[in-house]
Amino acid sequence: MGKTKTSMCAGCHGIPGWRTAYPSVYSVPKLGGQHADYLVAALKAYQSGERSHPSMDGIVGSLSEQDIDDLAAYYASSYSGPVK
């Protein structure tokens, strides 16, 4: 189920070595292989306002709890190895 929601993530997190310049320059973290509990906690922190990023704030507003659980499970099981 989580794979059907990944298009909103792939624009940044699906590009190996991607760096964004807004609001400041930083490397976008890879999601595949992260622990599901960490991903759930991070997404919920964006929803609550505990964490903030302009792109993430807009995306998490459209996610249900089930979406968050599904995305976390998908990315936790989709490790593709180190980026070369």
For each residue, the residues with C-beta under 8 A, 3 or more apart:
1: 4 5 66 70 74
2: 5 6 67 70 71 72 73 74 75
3: 6 74
4: 1
5: 1 2 8 9 63 67 70 71
6: 2 3 9 10 14 71 74 75
7: 10 11
8: 5 11 59 62
9: 5 6 12 13 14 31 59 71 75
10: 6 7 13 14 15
11: 7 8 14 15
12: 9 15 18 20 28 55
13: 9 10 18 28 29 30 31
14: 6 9 10 11
15: 10 11 12 18 28
16: 30 83
17: 27 83
18: 12 13 15 27 28
19: 25 26 27 28
20: 12 25 26 28 55
21: 24 25
22: 54 55
23: 53 54
24: 21
25: 19 20 21
26: 19 20
27: 17 18 19
28: 12 13 15 18 19 20
29: 13 34
30: 13 16 33 34 83
31: 9 13 34 39 75 78
32: 75 78 79 80
33: 30 75 76 78 79 80
34: 29 30 31 38 39 75 76
35: 38 39 76
36: 39 40 69 72 73 75 76
37: 40 41 72
38: 34 35 41 42
39: 31 34 35 36 42 43 68 71 72 75 76
40: 36 37 43 44 68 69 72
41: 37 38 44 45
42: 38 39 45 46 51
43: 39 40 46 47 60 63 68 71 72
44: 40 41 47 48 68
45: 41 42 48 50 51
46: 42 43 49 50 51 52 53 56 57 59 60
47: 43 44 60 61 63
48: 44 45
49: 46 52
50: 45 46
51: 42 45 46 56
52: 46 49 56 57
53: 23 46 56 57
54: 22 23 57 58
55: 12 20 22 58 59
56: 46 51 52 53 59 60
57: 46 52 53 54 60 61
58: 54 55 61 62
59: 8 9 46 55 56 62 63
60: 43 46 47 56 57 63 68
61: 47 57 58
62: 8 58 59 67
63: 5 43 47 59 60 67 68 71
64: 67 68
65: 68 69
66: 1 69 70
67: 2 5 62 63 64 70 71
68: 39 40 43 44 60 63 64 65 71 72
69: 36 40 65 66 72 73
70: 1 2 5 66 67 73 74
71: 2 5 6 9 39 43 63 67 68 74 75
72: 2 36 37 39 40 43 68 69 75 76
73: 2 36 69 70 76 77
74: 1 2 3 6 70 71 77 78
75: 2 6 9 31 32 33 34 36 39 71 72 78
76: 33 34 35 36 39 72 73
77: 73 74
78: 31 32 33 74 75
79: 32 33
80: 32 33
81:
82:
83: 16 17 30
84:
